[in-house]
């Protein structure tokens, strides 16, 4: 069974820690971490996307793109025994648009909106 909840960006193992890990693009630790995240997502029936396998700048960001939420619809619907259309509608009603219509990008706050 897949996850019952929408998955956000991965956060640090220590919930009291915030801030980026600052791994460079050639970091073996970053590569190992990303590979583990990809395996976990695939096992849960979620197509891995870059934002779902890498942390945010703060390491504690609950926001994901609408595309990152939509790739999880099938897994969440199956785990909760809901029609995928109902879960897709749930995501669409919780997309927060850009500020003033042009600042930033649309997002979904997985801690607040999607359950």
N, C-alpha and C positions, 0 to 999 in steps of 0.2 A: 504494500500500500504506500502511496505517496504521502506527502505532507498534508496535514489538515489546515495548515496556515500558509500564507504567502511568505516566501523567503525573501529577506532583504539582502543587502550586501553583507559579506562576512565581516564579523567584528573580532576584535582581539580576544584571546583566551581569558584575559583578565578583564572583567566587566568594569573595573574601576579605572582602567587605563583608557586614555583617549589620545588621539594623535596618530599620524601615519607611521607605518613601520619603516619607511624610507629605504626600502630595498631597491637597488638599482635594476635596470632591465636585464642584466646578466646574472642576477642573484640566484643561486641554486635554491635558497630557502623560498624565494618568491615562486620559482618554477614548481618546486615540490608542493607548496601550498596551493597554487592554482590547479595543479593536476589532481590533488586530493579533492578540491572543491568540484571539479569537473566530474570526477567519479561519483561523488555523492549525489550531485544533481541528476546525472544520468540514471543512477540507481533508483531515484525517486520519480523518474519519468519526466524530468524537466530538461529541455534543451539548454545547455549551458551558453550563457552570453557573457561577454567580458565583465560587465558590471556585477554579475552574480558570482564571479569567481575572484574578484579583486576587492579589497577594502576601499572605503571612502577616505577622503583626506583626514577626517576626524577619527575614523575607525568606528564611529557610533551612529552613522547616518541611517535613519529608517526609510529614507526615500529611495524609490527605484523608478525607472522610466516606465511609462505605460507598456512599452514593448516587453520589458522584463516581467511585468505582471501578466501580460497576455500569454507568454510562453508557459506560465505555470497553471493556467486555467484547467487544462485537462487533468493534471495531477491532483489539484485541490478538489475539483468536481468529483473525481473518482473516489478520493479518500472520504469525502463528506456525503457520497451517494446523492449528488445533485446533478441536474442537467448542466452540461457545459455552457449552454446559452444563458442560464441563470447566473453562473459565475462570471461569464464575460460581461453581462449587464452590470453586475456588482462592480467590476473593475471600471467599466466606462462611467459609472455614476460617481466614482471616487477619484477621478483624475483631476488634479489641481492644475489650472492653467498658469501661464507665465504671469508675473506681476505686471499690472497695468496693461496686460495683453502683449507685452514685448520683452520684458526683462526675465531672463532665465528660461528654463525649459519646463514643460509639463512634467508632473511627477505623481506618484502614488505613495502615500505614507503607509507602509505595511503595518505599523503598530497602531495606527489610529483608524484607518478607514475600511480595511478589507475584511473585517470579521464582525 
